[in-house]
Amino acid sequence: MILVTGATGTNGRLIVRGLLAAGARVRAMVQDRSKAADLAQAGAELVVGDFDRPDTLAAALGGVDRGLLLSAVDQRLVERETHFVEQAKRTGLSVSEMHRQESALLDVGVQHRERAGG
């Protein structure tokens, strides 16, 4: 089972559909089930989860083998994604790849801030 966070976003929706088309079992993490009816109809398992509510992440991560962490870019990106990584570790999901990407995430944040004039 592959968990895709941010499943109702532009990229997340395309990734979920692509994984399903390839025959993968997909769990789509969403904040609002009503915005993901098409993904459920296509065969994704929906789970409600919210990075700002870490207590919702255990159910999203339970029983998954792999995960794709997608989230909206905002000032709290690192804090929000850290909640996910910490819960992933507690559930036994390997997060070695996420550690390698941490510095890249910080670089992206700096780039966005520079472009915005901040």
C-alpha positions in Angstrom: 0.0 0.0 0.0 1.3 3.4 -1.0 0.2 6.5 0.9 0.0 9.7 -1.0 -0.5 12.9 1.0 -1.8 16.0 -0.6 -3.9 13.7 -2.8 -6.4 16.4 -3.9 -3.8 18.8 -5.0 -2.8 19.2 -8.7 0.2 16.9 -8.4 -1.2 14.6 -5.8 -4.3 13.8 -7.9 -2.2 13.0 -10.9 0.1 10.8 -9.0 -2.7 8.8 -7.3 -4.3 8.2 -10.7 -1.0 7.2 -12.2 -0.3 4.7 -9.4 -3.8 3.3 -9.7 -3.4 2.9 -13.4 -0.1 1.0 -12.8 -2.0 -1.4 -10.5 -0.7 -0.1 -7.2 -2.8 -0.1 -4.0 -3.1 3.5 -3.0 -4.3 5.3 0.1 -5.0 8.9 -0.5 -4.7 11.2 2.4 -7.2 14.1 2.2 -8.6 16.7 4.5 -12.0 16.6 2.9 -13.4 13.4 1.5 -15.9 15.3 -0.6 -13.1 16.7 -2.7 -11.8 13.2 -3.5 -14.9 11.3 -4.7 -13.2 10.8 -8.1 -10.2 9.2 -6.5 -12.3 6.8 -4.4 -14.3 5.9 -7.5 -11.0 5.2 -9.4 -10.0 2.8 -6.6 -8.0 4.8 -4.0 -8.7 4.2 -0.4 -9.4 7.5 1.2 -8.2 8.5 4.7 -8.7 11.8 6.4 -5.4 13.3 7.7 -4.1 16.7 8.5 -0.5 17.7 9.1 -1.7 20.3 11.7 -3.4 17.5 13.6 -0.7 14.9 14.2 -3.2 12.6 15.9 -4.8 12.0 12.5 -1.6 10.8 10.9 -1.4 7.4 12.6 -4.5 6.1 10.8 -3.2 7.4 7.5 0.2 5.7 7.9 -1.0 2.4 9.4 -0.3 -0.6 7.2 1.4 1.3 4.4 4.7 0.2 2.8 5.7 3.4 1.2 4.6 7.0 1.2 4.9 10.1 -0.9 4.9 13.3 1.1 3.3 16.2 -0.7 2.1 19.3 1.0 1.4 22.9 0.2 4.3 25.3 0.5 3.8 27.7 3.4 5.8 29.2 6.2 5.2 26.1 8.4 6.2 23.6 5.7 9.1 22.0 7.7 7.0 21.9 11.0 4.0 20.4 9.3 6.1 17.8 7.4 8.1 17.0 10.5 4.8 15.8 12.2 4.4 13.4 9.3 8.0 12.1 9.4 7.9 11.6 13.2 4.6 9.6 12.9 6.0 7.6 10.0 9.0 6.6 12.2 6.6 5.6 15.0 4.6 3.3 12.7 7.8 1.7 11.3 7.8 3.3 7.8 11.3 3.8 6.6 12.0 7.5 6.3 15.7 7.4 5.2 14.8 9.0 1.9 13.0 11.8 3.7 16.1 12.7 5.7 18.1 13.2 2.5 15.4 15.5 1.2 15.2 17.7 4.3 18.0 20.1 3.2 16.4 20.3 -0.3 13.1 21.3 1.3 14.8 24.1 3.2 16.5 25.3 0.0 13.1 25.4 -1.7 11.7 27.5 1.1 14.6 30.0 0.8 14.1 30.2 -2.9 10.4 30.9 -2.6 11.0 33.6 0.1 13.7 35.2 -2.1 11.3 35.3 -5.1 8.6 36.8 -3.0 10.9 39.5 -1.8 11.0 38.3 1.8 
